[in-house]
Each structure stands twice: as C-alpha cells, then as structure tokens.
Amino acid sequence: MKQYDEIMSKIVVTEEMKMRILKNIQESGVMTKSGNKAVRYHAVKKYLSVAACFVFLLAGVIAIPRFLTPDHDNQPNIMAPGSDIITVSSSEELAETVGFEVEEIAKLPFEVEETIYTSYGGDLGEIVYIGEDQSVIFRKSIGDGDHSGDYTEYDKVINDRIAGNEIELRGNGKLFYLAVWNMNGFSYSIGVRNGIDETAFTDIIDSIISK
C-alpha cells in the first residue's frame, strides 16, 4: 500500500492529457447531451474510471521507471491517446521506429533474463534489461531535455565526466539510481531499479559512450 501511495503521489495529469481523455469520451459516443444536461451518467462514470486506470498505467510505464518490476508476462501493448507506444523485438527495429540508433548497453552488473524494446511516440527509444532482482531502463531521444520520468528527490547529485561528456548521477548514500546526460544532439538517461555504486554506473555509461 505504501508503494502504491508513493506511485500515486507522483502522477501528474497535464492539461493536454485531460483534453485528450475528454475528446476520446466525446468521440466514443459515450456522452451525449440533451439541452444542458448530460445523459447516460453511469456509462460516462465507467469510461472515466477506465481513463483513470489508463493514466495510472501510463504513468507507471513512462513516468516512474524505478517501480518497474520483472513481471512482464502477457504485458499489453499500451497505446496512449494521440501517440503510439510500440514494442519491437530488437534494437534494429527500434532504430527504424524512432529514426535513430538506440545503443545496446554492452556491460551490465547482472545477468539479463529479458530485454524489452519500446518506442514512445516515435521519438523516444527505450530498452529495458530485466534480471532476477535488478532491472535497468535506458532511454534516448532527440534534444537536451530530461526524459527519464524519475522525479525522485535524491540525497546526492554528482557530476562525472566520461569521454568528454558531463554525466549527472543521482542517488542516495552509496547507491545511484539515475544518470542523465546530453551528447551529439541527443538526451540519454539510465535508471537502475535497485541502485548500484558509482563505479558500476560509470562502467555502464562508458559502454554506451565509447561505442
């Protein structure tokens, strides 16, 4: 329950998301009007409940990577209103979908049991590496913004320099959970579910930058 409350406290519904949900309600024909009074209230209420669940699921997929769990069996291909979320089978297919190369991480401090390749809206590529008790989310997109979706207030933020690139690491104590940086017109982020030490994190980043 505590983890659920923590997740829910991080969910932000933007005005754009609200407009898309309302537009979908109207286009579905669920809500009709007679004068100024809305009818079929129970149907609308049901649709809004589904929309709320969708917002929760979408936030869990896009905005809160640290809560990723290894259970991806029968995971649905979730589609966001107005933007496609597409799962593909390889980094090559992911590159074709987003229009740029999304590098594979060559060095991880755990054995990878499953790898998931996802395109968000056709302009953000994500590779998720899942192990028995650890997982890593690697994201790349055009531009220089922070697309990590991790809004945790970490106790420690340090800046490392790897192969001429400034890397920001965020974590608590001796463990780091997030790295963000910009390179060659792209934004990068790596999220580690259970955290790793600084040396292991910089080794992961170096395996990407040095390609």
C-alpha positions as CSV (number, residue, x, y, z in Angstrom):
1,M,0.0,0.0,0.0
2,K,2.9,2.4,0.8
3,Q,4.4,1.8,-2.6
4,Y,1.0,2.4,-4.3
5,D,0.6,5.7,-2.4
6,E,4.1,6.7,-3.4
7,I,3.4,6.0,-7.0
8,M,0.1,7.8,-7.0
9,S,1.6,10.9,-5.4
10,K,4.0,11.2,-8.4
11,I,1.3,11.0,-11.1
12,V,0.6,14.4,-12.9
13,V,-2.2,14.7,-15.4
14,T,-1.4,17.6,-17.8
15,E,-4.0,19.7,-19.5
16,E,-3.1,18.0,-22.7
17,M,-3.9,14.6,-21.2
18,K,-7.2,15.9,-19.8
19,M,-8.2,17.3,-23.3
20,R,-7.3,14.0,-25.0
21,I,-9.3,12.0,-22.5
22,L,-12.4,14.3,-22.8
23,K,-12.0,14.2,-26.6
24,N,-12.0,10.4,-26.6
25,I,-15.1,10.4,-24.4
26,Q,-16.9,12.6,-26.8
27,E,-15.8,10.8,-29.9
28,S,-16.8,7.4,-28.4
29,G,-20.4,8.5,-28.2
30,V,-20.5,7.6,-24.5
31,M,-21.5,11.1,-23.5
32,T,-24.5,12.8,-25.2
33,K,-26.3,15.9,-24.3
34,S,-29.9,16.9,-24.1
35,G,-30.0,20.6,-23.7
36,N,-27.5,21.4,-21.0
37,K,-28.0,18.1,-19.2
38,A,-25.6,15.1,-19.7
39,V,-27.3,11.7,-20.0
40,R,-26.0,8.2,-19.6
41,Y,-24.2,9.1,-16.4
42,H,-23.3,5.6,-15.4
43,A,-21.6,5.0,-18.8
44,V,-19.6,8.2,-18.5
45,K,-18.6,7.2,-15.0
46,K,-17.5,3.8,-16.2
47,Y,-15.5,5.4,-19.1
48,L,-13.8,7.9,-16.7
49,S,-12.8,5.0,-14.4
50,V,-11.2,3.3,-17.4
51,A,-9.5,6.5,-18.3
52,A,-8.2,6.9,-14.8
53,C,-6.8,3.4,-14.8
54,F,-5.1,4.2,-18.2
55,V,-3.5,7.3,-16.7
56,F,-2.2,5.2,-13.8
57,L,-0.8,2.5,-16.1
58,L,0.8,5.1,-18.5
59,A,2.4,6.9,-15.6
60,G,3.8,3.6,-14.3
61,V,5.3,2.8,-17.7
62,I,6.6,6.3,-18.7
63,A,6.9,8.4,-15.6
64,I,8.1,6.1,-12.8
65,P,10.7,3.8,-14.1
66,R,12.1,3.0,-10.6
67,F,9.0,1.0,-9.9
68,L,9.4,-1.4,-12.8
69,T,9.0,-5.0,-11.8
70,P,10.4,-8.1,-13.5
71,D,6.9,-9.5,-14.2
72,H,6.3,-8.7,-17.8
73,D,4.4,-11.8,-18.7
74,N,1.5,-11.1,-21.1
75,Q,2.2,-7.4,-20.9
76,P,-0.2,-5.5,-23.2
77,N,0.8,-3.1,-25.9
78,I,-0.5,0.1,-24.2
79,M,-1.5,2.9,-26.6
80,A,-1.6,6.5,-25.4
81,P,-4.2,8.9,-26.9
82,G,-2.5,10.7,-29.8
83,S,0.8,8.9,-29.5
84,D,1.9,5.4,-30.2
85,I,3.7,3.1,-27.7
86,I,5.2,0.3,-29.8
87,T,7.1,-2.7,-28.5
88,V,9.5,-4.2,-31.1
89,S,11.9,-7.2,-30.9
90,S,15.3,-5.7,-31.4
91,S,17.4,-2.6,-31.3
92,E,17.5,-2.6,-35.1
93,E,13.7,-2.5,-35.2
94,L,13.7,0.2,-32.5
95,A,16.0,2.3,-34.6
96,E,13.7,2.0,-37.6
97,T,10.8,3.1,-35.5
98,V,12.3,6.1,-33.8
99,G,14.6,7.2,-36.7
100,F,17.9,7.0,-34.8
101,E,20.2,4.4,-33.3
102,V,19.5,3.3,-29.7
103,E,22.7,1.8,-28.5
104,E,22.6,-1.5,-26.6
105,I,24.3,-1.5,-23.2
106,A,27.3,-3.8,-23.5
107,K,28.2,-4.0,-19.8
108,L,25.7,-4.7,-17.0
109,P,26.4,-5.9,-13.5
110,F,23.8,-8.6,-13.5
111,E,22.6,-11.4,-15.8
112,V,19.9,-10.2,-18.2
113,E,16.9,-12.6,-18.4
114,E,14.7,-10.4,-20.6
115,T,15.1,-7.4,-22.9
116,I,12.2,-5.1,-24.0
117,Y,12.5,-2.6,-26.8
118,T,9.9,0.2,-26.9
119,S,9.2,3.3,-28.9
120,Y,7.2,6.1,-27.3
121,G,5.5,8.4,-29.8
122,G,8.1,7.6,-32.4
123,D,10.7,10.0,-30.9
124,L,11.9,8.3,-27.7
125,G,13.6,4.9,-27.7
126,E,13.7,2.7,-24.6
127,I,15.5,-0.5,-23.8
128,V,14.7,-2.3,-20.6
129,Y,17.0,-5.0,-19.2
130,I,15.5,-7.3,-16.6
131,G,17.3,-9.7,-14.3
132,E,16.3,-11.8,-11.4
133,D,16.5,-9.0,-8.8
134,Q,17.6,-6.0,-10.8
135,S,16.4,-4.0,-13.9
136,V,17.8,-1.1,-16.0
137,I,15.9,1.3,-18.2
138,F,17.9,3.0,-20.9
139,R,16.3,5.9,-22.9
140,K,17.4,8.1,-25.8
141,S,15.6,10.9,-27.5
142,I,16.4,13.9,-29.7
143,G,17.1,17.2,-27.9
144,D,18.5,18.1,-24.5
145,G,15.7,17.6,-22.0
146,D,15.4,15.2,-19.1
147,H,13.1,12.4,-20.3
148,S,13.9,10.0,-17.5
149,G,10.5,10.4,-15.8
150,D,12.2,9.9,-12.5
151,Y,11.2,12.8,-10.3
152,T,12.5,11.4,-7.0
153,E,14.4,13.9,-4.8
154,Y,17.7,12.1,-4.3
155,D,20.0,13.0,-1.4
156,K,23.1,13.0,-3.6
157,V,23.7,14.5,-7.1
158,I,27.2,14.4,-8.5
159,N,28.7,15.2,-11.9
160,D,31.2,12.9,-13.6
161,R,33.0,13.4,-16.8
162,I,33.2,10.3,-19.1
163,A,34.9,10.5,-22.5
164,G,34.4,14.3,-22.6
165,N,30.7,14.2,-21.6
166,E,29.3,15.6,-18.4
167,I,27.1,13.0,-16.7
168,E,24.8,13.7,-13.8
169,L,24.4,10.9,-11.3
170,R,21.6,10.9,-8.7
171,G,21.3,8.6,-5.7
172,N,21.1,8.1,-2.0
173,G,24.1,7.2,0.1
174,K,26.5,4.9,-1.8
175,L,23.9,3.8,-4.3
176,F,22.9,5.6,-7.5
177,Y,19.6,5.1,-9.3
178,L,19.7,7.6,-12.2
179,A,22.1,9.1,-14.7
180,V,21.2,11.8,-17.3
181,W,23.4,13.4,-20.0
182,N,23.3,15.0,-23.4
183,M,25.6,14.0,-26.3
184,N,25.6,14.8,-30.0
185,G,22.2,16.3,-30.1
186,F,20.5,13.5,-28.1
187,S,19.3,13.1,-24.5
188,Y,20.2,10.0,-22.6
189,S,19.1,8.5,-19.3
190,I,19.7,5.3,-17.4
191,G,17.5,4.2,-14.5
192,V,18.6,1.4,-12.2
193,R,15.7,-0.1,-10.1
194,N,17.7,-1.2,-7.0
195,G,20.7,1.1,-7.4
196,I,24.3,0.4,-7.9
197,D,27.6,2.1,-6.9
198,E,29.3,4.9,-8.8
199,T,31.9,2.7,-10.4
200,A,29.4,0.2,-11.8
201,F,27.2,3.0,-13.1
202,T,30.1,4.8,-14.8
203,D,31.1,1.5,-16.4
204,I,27.6,1.1,-17.9
205,I,27.7,4.7,-19.2
206,D,31.2,4.2,-20.7
207,S,30.0,1.1,-22.5
208,I,27.5,3.3,-24.4
209,I,29.6,6.4,-24.9
210,S,32.6,4.5,-26.1
211,K,30.8,2.8,-29.0
